[in-house]
Amino acid sequence: MTFQIKNLNKSFGNKKAVNNISIQLEEGQILGMLGRNGAGKTTTIRMMLELIPKDSGQILWKGKPFSKKNLRIGYLPEERGLYAKMNVLDQIIYFGMLEGMDKKEAKKEALIWLEKLEISYAAKKRTEQLSKGNQQKVQLITALIHDPEFIILDEPFSGLDPVNADMLKSVVKELIAKKKTIIFCSHQMEQVESFCSQICILKDGNLIVSDQLANVKRAYDYRYLELETATAHLKDYLTQKQYDFTQENNRYKLRIPRSEEIYRLIQEFGEKFELQGVSLKEPSLHEIFIERTGGDIIA
Ligand SMILES: Nc1ncnc2c1ncn2[C@@H]1O[C@H](COP(=O)(O)OP(=O)(O)OP(=O)(O)O)[C@@H](O)[C@H]1O
Protein backbone atom coordinates (compact mmCIF):
# COMPACT_ATOMS: atom_id res chain seq x y z
CA MET A 1 0.00 0.00 0.00
CA THR A 2 1.25 3.48 -0.86
CA PHE A 3 -0.29 5.33 2.08
CA GLN A 4 -0.57 3.76 5.50
CA ILE A 5 -1.76 4.87 8.89
CA LYS A 6 -0.71 2.26 11.43
CA ASN A 7 -2.06 2.07 14.98
CA LEU A 8 -2.42 5.81 15.34
CA ASN A 9 -3.30 7.21 18.77
CA LYS A 10 -3.99 10.63 20.22
CA SER A 11 -5.43 11.73 23.56
CA PHE A 12 -6.20 15.17 24.88
CA GLY A 13 -6.05 14.73 28.66
CA ASN A 14 -8.45 11.89 29.44
CA LYS A 15 -10.15 12.20 26.05
CA LYS A 16 -9.06 9.55 23.56
CA ALA A 17 -9.59 11.48 20.30
CA VAL A 18 -8.04 8.81 18.03
CA ASN A 19 -7.92 5.23 19.21
CA ASN A 20 -5.47 2.92 17.50
CA ILE A 21 -6.69 3.48 13.95
CA SER A 22 -5.14 1.91 10.86
CA ILE A 23 -6.02 3.03 7.32
CA GLN A 24 -4.54 2.07 3.96
CA LEU A 25 -4.84 3.73 0.59
CA GLU A 26 -3.36 2.99 -2.83
CA GLU A 27 -1.80 5.79 -4.85
CA GLY A 28 -4.38 7.43 -7.12
CA GLN A 29 -7.34 6.41 -4.94
CA ILE A 30 -9.79 8.65 -3.13
CA LEU A 31 -10.86 7.84 0.39
CA GLY A 32 -13.99 9.29 1.96
CA MET A 33 -13.37 9.92 5.64
CA LEU A 34 -16.62 10.11 7.55
CA GLY A 35 -17.72 10.52 11.12
CA ARG A 36 -20.04 12.59 13.23
CA ASN A 37 -18.82 15.82 14.82
CA GLY A 38 -16.02 15.02 17.25
CA ALA A 39 -15.32 11.57 15.77
CA GLY A 40 -11.60 12.26 15.33
CA LYS A 41 -11.25 13.18 11.65
CA THR A 42 -9.56 16.55 12.07
CA THR A 43 -7.26 15.20 14.77
CA THR A 44 -6.18 12.43 12.39
CA ILE A 45 -5.55 14.96 9.61
CA ARG A 46 -3.62 17.25 11.93
CA MET A 47 -1.35 14.37 12.88
CA MET A 48 -0.85 13.53 9.21
CA LEU A 49 0.23 17.12 8.57
CA GLU A 50 2.45 17.17 11.66
CA LEU A 51 0.43 20.11 13.02
CA ILE A 52 0.04 18.20 16.28
CA PRO A 53 2.25 15.37 17.53
CA LYS A 54 0.86 11.85 17.62
CA ASP A 55 1.02 9.84 20.86
CA SER A 56 1.98 6.69 18.97
CA GLY A 57 1.63 4.98 15.62
CA GLN A 58 3.00 5.53 12.12
CA ILE A 59 1.91 7.45 9.05
CA LEU A 60 3.77 6.33 5.92
CA TRP A 61 4.00 7.18 2.23
CA LYS A 62 5.77 4.56 0.12
CA GLY A 63 7.38 3.20 3.28
CA LYS A 64 8.79 6.58 4.38
CA PRO A 65 7.30 9.03 6.89
CA PHE A 66 4.31 10.88 5.42
CA SER A 67 5.79 14.36 5.37
CA LYS A 68 6.20 17.41 3.16
CA LYS A 69 9.85 16.36 2.96
CA ASN A 70 8.85 13.23 1.02
CA LEU A 71 5.91 14.34 -1.10
CA ARG A 72 3.86 17.36 -2.17
CA ILE A 73 0.79 17.63 0.06
CA GLY A 74 -2.19 19.90 -0.51
CA TYR A 75 -4.53 20.70 2.37
CA LEU A 76 -7.86 22.48 2.32
CA PRO A 77 -8.66 22.95 6.02
CA GLU A 78 -12.18 22.99 7.39
CA GLU A 79 -11.57 26.28 9.16
CA ARG A 80 -10.35 28.77 6.60
CA GLY A 81 -6.95 30.29 7.07
CA LEU A 82 -6.46 33.23 4.71
CA TYR A 83 -4.99 36.65 5.39
CA ALA A 84 -8.02 38.95 5.26
CA LYS A 85 -6.14 42.13 4.29
CA MET A 86 -3.83 40.60 1.68
CA ASN A 87 -4.90 40.83 -1.95
CA VAL A 88 -6.02 37.61 -3.56
CA LEU A 89 -3.25 37.20 -6.11
CA ASP A 90 -0.45 38.03 -3.64
CA GLN A 91 -2.01 35.62 -1.17
CA ILE A 92 -2.02 32.72 -3.61
CA ILE A 93 1.55 33.49 -4.73
CA TYR A 94 2.63 33.61 -1.08
CA PHE A 95 1.15 30.17 -0.37
CA GLY A 96 2.69 28.80 -3.57
CA MET A 97 6.11 30.06 -2.49
CA LEU A 98 5.63 28.49 0.96
CA GLU A 99 5.25 25.21 -0.93
CA GLY A 100 8.56 25.75 -2.69
CA MET A 101 7.44 27.38 -5.96
CA ASP A 102 9.36 30.32 -7.37
CA LYS A 103 7.45 33.58 -7.63
CA LYS A 104 7.10 33.60 -11.42
CA GLU A 105 5.79 30.05 -11.53
CA ALA A 106 3.41 30.71 -8.61
CA LYS A 107 2.02 33.79 -10.36
CA LYS A 108 1.51 31.92 -13.63
CA GLU A 109 -0.36 29.08 -11.90
CA ALA A 110 -2.34 31.50 -9.72
CA LEU A 111 -3.65 33.31 -12.80
CA ILE A 112 -4.60 30.02 -14.45
CA TRP A 113 -6.53 28.91 -11.36
CA LEU A 114 -8.26 32.27 -10.89
CA GLU A 115 -9.45 32.07 -14.48
CA LYS A 116 -10.52 28.46 -14.12
CA LEU A 117 -12.57 29.20 -11.00
CA GLU A 118 -14.00 32.35 -12.56
CA ILE A 119 -12.62 34.83 -10.01
CA SER A 120 -9.96 36.58 -12.12
CA TYR A 121 -11.79 39.86 -11.53
CA ALA A 122 -10.94 39.54 -7.81
CA ALA A 123 -7.18 39.14 -8.24
CA LYS A 124 -6.36 42.62 -6.94
CA LYS A 125 -9.08 42.77 -4.27
CA ARG A 126 -8.41 42.31 -0.59
CA THR A 127 -9.46 38.79 0.39
CA GLU A 128 -11.96 40.11 2.97
CA GLN A 129 -13.82 41.88 0.14
CA LEU A 130 -14.78 38.53 -1.41
CA SER A 131 -17.91 36.57 -0.58
CA LYS A 132 -17.54 33.51 1.65
CA GLY A 133 -17.87 31.17 -1.33
CA ASN A 134 -15.24 33.04 -3.34
CA GLN A 135 -12.86 33.06 -0.35
CA GLN A 136 -13.39 29.32 -0.29
CA LYS A 137 -12.24 29.14 -3.91
CA VAL A 138 -9.12 31.15 -3.05
CA GLN A 139 -8.44 28.74 -0.20
CA LEU A 140 -8.83 25.83 -2.61
CA ILE A 141 -6.33 27.41 -5.01
CA THR A 142 -3.78 27.83 -2.20
CA ALA A 143 -4.19 24.09 -1.49
CA LEU A 144 -3.70 23.03 -5.12
CA ILE A 145 -1.35 25.59 -6.67
CA HIS A 146 1.80 23.49 -6.21
CA ASP A 147 0.26 20.47 -7.98
CA PRO A 148 0.25 18.23 -4.88
CA GLU A 149 0.42 14.45 -5.18
CA PHE A 150 -1.61 13.92 -2.01
CA ILE A 151 -4.60 16.12 -1.32
CA ILE A 152 -6.68 16.45 1.84
CA LEU A 153 -10.01 18.16 1.35
CA ASP A 154 -11.84 18.87 4.61
CA GLU A 155 -15.46 19.90 3.96
CA PRO A 156 -14.60 21.46 0.58
CA PHE A 157 -18.22 22.20 -0.32
CA SER A 158 -19.17 24.22 2.74
CA GLY A 159 -20.38 27.70 1.87
CA LEU A 160 -20.60 27.10 -1.90
CA ASP A 161 -23.75 27.84 -3.87
CA PRO A 162 -24.96 25.14 -6.33
CA VAL A 163 -23.11 26.67 -9.31
CA ASN A 164 -19.83 26.90 -7.39
CA ALA A 165 -20.41 23.43 -5.93
CA ASP A 166 -20.64 22.08 -9.49
CA MET A 167 -17.43 23.91 -10.37
CA LEU A 168 -15.68 22.31 -7.42
CA LYS A 169 -17.07 18.90 -8.35
CA SER A 170 -15.46 19.20 -11.76
CA VAL A 171 -12.14 20.19 -10.12
CA VAL A 172 -12.32 17.12 -7.87
CA LYS A 173 -13.12 14.93 -10.89
CA GLU A 174 -10.08 16.35 -12.69
CA LEU A 175 -7.89 15.57 -9.67
CA ILE A 176 -9.24 12.01 -9.67
CA ALA A 177 -8.56 11.70 -13.41
CA LYS A 178 -4.99 12.91 -12.80
CA LYS A 179 -4.60 10.01 -10.33
CA LYS A 180 -4.03 12.18 -7.30
CA THR A 181 -4.32 10.44 -3.95
CA ILE A 182 -7.09 12.14 -2.02
CA ILE A 183 -8.65 12.10 1.43
CA PHE A 184 -12.07 13.66 1.26
CA CYS A 185 -13.84 14.58 4.51
CA SER A 186 -17.44 15.58 4.20
CA HIS A 187 -20.78 15.34 5.91
CA GLN A 188 -22.43 15.40 2.49
CA MET A 189 -22.94 11.73 1.83
CA GLU A 190 -24.08 12.05 -1.78
CA GLN A 191 -20.81 13.72 -2.67
CA VAL A 192 -18.74 11.13 -0.86
CA GLU A 193 -20.72 8.44 -2.61
CA SER A 194 -20.20 9.97 -6.03
CA PHE A 195 -16.43 10.46 -5.66
CA CYS A 196 -15.08 7.81 -3.33
CA SER A 197 -14.62 4.15 -4.06
CA GLN A 198 -13.24 3.60 -0.58
CA ILE A 199 -14.59 4.88 2.73
CA CYS A 200 -13.75 4.84 6.39
CA ILE A 201 -16.04 5.82 9.24
CA LEU A 202 -14.76 7.03 12.60
CA LYS A 203 -16.86 6.95 15.74
CA ASP A 204 -15.63 8.29 19.08
CA GLY A 205 -12.04 7.97 17.88
CA ASN A 206 -12.48 4.37 16.70
CA LEU A 207 -12.39 3.18 13.12
CA ILE A 208 -15.68 1.29 12.74
CA VAL A 209 -15.73 0.87 8.94
CA SER A 210 -12.85 0.78 6.45
CA ASP A 211 -13.45 -0.84 3.07
CA GLN A 212 -14.43 -0.41 -0.55
CA LEU A 213 -17.82 1.32 -0.70
CA ALA A 214 -19.29 -1.59 -2.69
CA ASN A 215 -18.24 -4.05 0.04
CA VAL A 216 -19.68 -1.81 2.76
CA LYS A 217 -22.99 -1.80 0.92
CA ARG A 218 -22.99 -5.54 0.39
CA ALA A 219 -22.30 -6.12 4.08
CA TYR A 220 -25.30 -4.04 5.10
CA ASP A 221 -28.12 -6.29 6.31
CA TYR A 222 -30.92 -4.50 4.51
CA ARG A 223 -32.03 -3.46 1.06
CA TYR A 224 -34.79 -1.08 0.13
CA LEU A 225 -37.84 -1.90 -1.94
CA GLU A 226 -39.65 1.10 -3.37
CA LEU A 227 -43.27 0.72 -4.40
CA GLU A 228 -45.44 3.27 -6.12
CA THR A 229 -49.19 2.91 -6.08
CA ALA A 230 -52.30 5.04 -6.04
CA THR A 231 -54.02 2.48 -3.80
CA ALA A 232 -54.47 3.81 -0.29
CA HIS A 233 -54.80 0.28 1.11
CA LEU A 234 -51.12 -0.44 0.74
CA LYS A 235 -50.33 1.65 3.81
CA ASP A 236 -52.81 -0.30 5.94
CA TYR A 237 -51.44 -3.56 4.64
CA LEU A 238 -47.81 -2.62 5.39
CA THR A 239 -48.76 -1.40 8.85
CA GLN A 240 -50.77 -4.53 9.59
CA LYS A 241 -47.93 -6.79 8.43
CA GLN A 242 -45.46 -4.68 10.47
CA TYR A 243 -43.18 -3.76 7.60
CA ASP A 244 -40.51 -1.16 8.34
CA PHE A 245 -41.45 1.55 5.85
CA THR A 246 -41.68 5.25 5.13
CA GLN A 247 -44.18 6.96 2.87
CA GLU A 248 -43.93 9.99 0.66
CA ASN A 249 -47.15 10.73 -1.23
CA ASN A 250 -47.90 7.52 -3.14
CA ARG A 251 -44.36 6.14 -2.83
CA TYR A 252 -43.45 3.65 -0.16
CA LYS A 253 -39.95 2.68 0.86
CA LEU A 254 -39.63 -0.64 2.65
CA ARG A 255 -36.56 -1.72 4.56
CA ILE A 256 -36.18 -5.41 3.82
CA PRO A 257 -33.68 -7.80 5.42
CA ARG A 258 -31.18 -9.01 2.84
CA SER A 259 -32.13 -12.60 3.68
CA GLU A 260 -35.73 -12.03 2.54
CA GLU A 261 -36.76 -13.46 -0.85
CA ILE A 262 -37.34 -10.16 -2.54
CA TYR A 263 -38.96 -11.45 -5.76
CA ARG A 264 -41.54 -13.39 -3.80
CA LEU A 265 -42.38 -10.17 -1.98
CA ILE A 266 -42.68 -8.19 -5.21
CA GLN A 267 -45.00 -10.87 -6.56
CA GLU A 268 -47.09 -10.71 -3.39
CA PHE A 269 -47.47 -6.94 -3.59
CA GLY A 270 -48.08 -7.08 -7.33
CA GLU A 271 -50.95 -9.53 -6.89
CA LYS A 272 -52.61 -7.53 -4.13
CA PHE A 273 -52.13 -3.96 -5.32
CA GLU A 274 -51.96 -2.09 -8.56
CA LEU A 275 -48.35 -0.99 -8.64
CA GLN A 276 -47.13 1.83 -10.89
CA GLY A 277 -43.50 1.36 -10.01
CA VAL A 278 -41.23 -1.13 -8.28
CA SER A 279 -37.52 -0.75 -7.65
CA LEU A 280 -34.96 -2.45 -5.50
CA LYS A 281 -32.23 -0.25 -4.05
CA GLU A 282 -29.00 -0.88 -2.24
CA PRO A 283 -28.72 1.24 0.91
CA SER A 284 -27.33 4.71 0.39
CA LEU A 285 -24.20 5.77 2.22
CA HIS A 286 -26.43 8.13 4.19
CA GLU A 287 -28.48 5.20 5.50
CA ILE A 288 -25.40 3.17 6.34
CA PHE A 289 -23.77 6.14 8.07
CA ILE A 290 -26.83 6.84 10.22
CA GLU A 291 -27.12 3.22 11.25
CA ARG A 292 -23.42 2.75 11.99
CA THR A 293 -22.83 5.99 13.84
CA GLY A 294 -26.09 6.15 15.81
CA GLY A 295 -29.29 8.06 15.24
CA ASP A 296 -32.60 7.37 13.60
CA ILE A 297 -32.93 6.29 10.02
CA ILE A 298 -34.03 9.24 7.94
CA ALA A 299 -35.20 7.83 4.65
N1 LIG B 1 -6.87 20.63 21.01
C1 LIG B 1 -7.78 19.87 21.61
N2 LIG B 1 -7.89 19.85 22.96
C2 LIG B 1 -8.80 19.07 23.57
N3 LIG B 1 -9.66 18.27 22.92
C3 LIG B 1 -9.61 18.24 21.60
C4 LIG B 1 -8.66 19.05 20.86
N4 LIG B 1 -8.85 18.80 19.53
C5 LIG B 1 -9.85 17.90 19.44
N5 LIG B 1 -10.30 17.57 20.67
C6 LIG B 1 -11.37 16.59 20.96
O1 LIG B 1 -11.08 15.41 20.24
C7 LIG B 1 -12.28 14.83 19.72
C8 LIG B 1 -12.14 14.66 18.22
O2 LIG B 1 -12.21 15.96 17.60
P1 LIG B 1 -12.00 16.22 16.05
O3 LIG B 1 -11.92 17.69 15.84
O4 LIG B 1 -10.87 15.39 15.56
O5 LIG B 1 -13.37 15.66 15.44
P2 LIG B 1 -13.93 15.72 13.94
O6 LIG B 1 -14.29 14.33 13.57
O7 LIG B 1 -12.97 16.43 13.05
O8 LIG B 1 -15.26 16.59 14.12
P3 LIG B 1 -15.97 17.66 13.12
O9 LIG B 1 -16.77 16.87 12.12
O10 LIG B 1 -16.87 18.41 14.05
O11 LIG B 1 -14.92 18.51 12.50
C9 LIG B 1 -13.42 15.75 20.15
O12 LIG B 1 -13.98 15.21 21.34
C10 LIG B 1 -12.72 17.05 20.43
O13 LIG B 1 -13.43 17.79 21.41
PDBQT file of the ligand as one rigid body, heavy atoms in Angstrom, charges set to zero:
ROOT
HETATM    1  N1  LIG A 301      -6.866  20.629  21.012  1.00  0.00    +0.000 N 
HETATM    2  C1  LIG A 301      -7.784  19.874  21.614  1.00  0.00    +0.000 A 
HETATM    3  N2  LIG A 301      -7.889  19.847  22.961  1.00  0.00    +0.000 NA
HETATM    4  C2  LIG A 301      -8.799  19.067  23.571  1.00  0.00    +0.000 A 
HETATM    5  N3  LIG A 301      -9.656  18.272  22.923  1.00  0.00    +0.000 NA
HETATM    6  C3  LIG A 301      -9.610  18.242  21.596  1.00  0.00    +0.000 A 
HETATM    7  C4  LIG A 301      -8.657  19.051  20.862  1.00  0.00    +0.000 A 
HETATM    8  N4  LIG A 301      -8.848  18.803  19.525  1.00  0.00    +0.000 NA
HETATM    9  C5  LIG A 301      -9.851  17.898  19.443  1.00  0.00    +0.000 A 
HETATM   10  N5  LIG A 301     -10.302  17.569  20.669  1.00  0.00    +0.000 N 
HETATM   11  C6  LIG A 301     -11.370  16.594  20.956  1.00  0.00    +0.000 C 
HETATM   12  O1  LIG A 301     -11.079  15.406  20.244  1.00  0.00    +0.000 OA
HETATM   13  C7  LIG A 301     -12.278  14.825  19.719  1.00  0.00    +0.000 C 
HETATM   14  C8  LIG A 301     -12.136  14.661  18.216  1.00  0.00    +0.000 C 
HETATM   15  O2  LIG A 301     -12.210  15.957  17.604  1.00  0.00    +0.000 OA
HETATM   16  P1  LIG A 301     -12.002  16.216  16.045  1.00  0.00    +0.000 P 
HETATM   17  O3  LIG A 301     -11.915  17.691  15.845  1.00  0.00    +0.000 OA
HETATM   18  O4  LIG A 301     -10.866  15.387  15.559  1.00  0.00    +0.000 OA
HETATM   19  O5  LIG A 301     -13.370  15.662  15.439  1.00  0.00    +0.000 OA
HETATM   20  P2  LIG A 301     -13.929  15.725  13.941  1.00  0.00    +0.000 P 
HETATM   21  O6  LIG A 301     -14.288  14.328  13.566  1.00  0.00    +0.000 OA
HETATM   22  O7  LIG A 301     -12.970  16.434  13.051  1.00  0.00    +0.000 OA
HETATM   23  O8  LIG A 301     -15.257  16.590  14.116  1.00  0.00    +0.000 OA
HETATM   24  P3  LIG A 301     -15.973  17.662  13.122  1.00  0.00    +0.000 P 
HETATM   25  O9  LIG A 301     -16.770  16.868  12.117  1.00  0.00    +0.000 OA
HETATM   26  O10 LIG A 301     -16.870  18.413  14.051  1.00  0.00    +0.000 OA
HETATM   27  O11 LIG A 301     -14.922  18.511  12.503  1.00  0.00    +0.000 OA
HETATM   28  C9  LIG A 301     -13.422  15.747  20.154  1.00  0.00    +0.000 C 
HETATM   29  O12 LIG A 301     -13.983  15.210  21.335  1.00  0.00    +0.000 OA
HETATM   30  C10 LIG A 301     -12.720  17.054  20.430  1.00  0.00    +0.000 C 
HETATM   31  O13 LIG A 301     -13.427  17.794  21.408  1.00  0.00    +0.000 OA
ENDROOT
TORSDOF 0
